[in-house]
Amino acid sequence: MEYLNFPHFSSKHSQVHIALFRDVTNAAALKSRIIAASTAKGSYGEKEREAVNFAFIDARLVRH
């Protein structure tokens, strides 16, 4: 896992954790949960959004 620091952001969001996962078999379920959390209402929605407060990037799409 890699860590990147961004001191110009607030302390709550100043560090990014980067990990590469291989052979993920539940990507569709994770994507569905993130989408559902984004539209959920009330305290349940707030808890779900906090639980999935991350992003996924398909490494095949990243070029250097």
Contact map, one row per residue, 1 for C-alpha under 8 A:
1110000000000000111100000000000000000000000000000000000000000000
1111000000000000111000000000000000000000000000000000000000000000
1111100000000011110000000000000000000000000000000000000000000000
0111110000000011110000000000000000000000000000000000000000000000
0011111000000111000000000000000000000000000000000000000000000000
0001111110001111000000000000000000000000000000000000000000000000
0000111111100100000000000000000000000000000000000000000000000000
0000011111000100000000000000000000000000000000000000000000000000
0000011111111100000000000000000000000000000000000000000000000000
0000001111111100000000000000000000000000000000000000000000000000
0000001011111110000000000000000000000000000000000000000000000000
0000000011111110000000000000000000000000000000000000000000000000
0000010011111111000000000000000000000000000000000000000000000000
0000111111111111000000000000000000000000000000000000000000000000
0011110000111111100000000000000000000000000000000000000000000000
0011110000001111110000000000000000000000000000000000000000000000
1111000000000011111000000000000000000000000000000000000000000000
1111000000000001111100000000000000000000000000000000000000000000
1100000000000000111110000000000000000000000000000000000000000000
1000000000000000011111000000000000000000000000000000000000000000
0000000000000000001111110000000000000000000000000000000000000000
0000000000000000000111110000000000000000000000000000000000000000
0000000000000000000011111000000000000000000000000000000000000000
0000000000000000000011111110000000000000000000000000000000000000
0000000000000000000000111110000000000000000000000000000000000000
0000000000000000000000011111110000000000000000000000000000000000
0000000000000000000000011111111000000000000000000000000000000000
0000000000000000000000000111111100000000000000000000000000000000
0000000000000000000000000111111110000000000000000000000000000000
0000000000000000000000000111111111000000000000000000000000000000
0000000000000000000000000011111111100000000000000000000000000000
0000000000000000000000000001111111110000000000000000000000000000
0000000000000000000000000000111111111000000000000001000000000000
0000000000000000000000000000011111111100000000001001000000000000
0000000000000000000000000000001111111110000000000000000000000000
0000000000000000000000000000000111111111000000000000000000000000
0000000000000000000000000000000011111111000011011001000000000000
0000000000000000000000000000000001111111000010001000000000000000
0000000000000000000000000000000000111111100010000000000000000000
0000000000000000000000000000000000011111110111010000000000000000
0000000000000000000000000000000000000011111111000000000000000000
0000000000000000000000000000000000000001111111000000000000000000
0000000000000000000000000000000000000000111111100000000000000000
0000000000000000000000000000000000000001111111110000000000000000
0000000000000000000000000000000000001111111111111000000000000000
0000000000000000000000000000000000001001111111111100000000000000
0000000000000000000000000000000000000000001111111110000000000000
0000000000000000000000000000000000001001000111111111000000000000
0000000000000000000000000000000001001100000011111111100000000000
0000000000000000000000000000000000000000000001111111100000000000
0000000000000000000000000000000000000000000000111111100000000000
0000000000000000000000000000000011001000000000011111110000000000
0000000000000000000000000000000000000000000000001111111000000000
0000000000000000000000000000000000000000000000000001111100000000
0000000000000000000000000000000000000000000000000000111110000000
0000000000000000000000000000000000000000000000000000011111000000
0000000000000000000000000000000000000000000000000000001111101000
0000000000000000000000000000000000000000000000000000000111111100
0000000000000000000000000000000000000000000000000000000011111100
0000000000000000000000000000000000000000000000000000000001111110
0000000000000000000000000000000000000000000000000000000011111110
0000000000000000000000000000000000000000000000000000000001111111
0000000000000000000000000000000000000000000000000000000000011111
0000000000000000000000000000000000000000000000000000000000000111
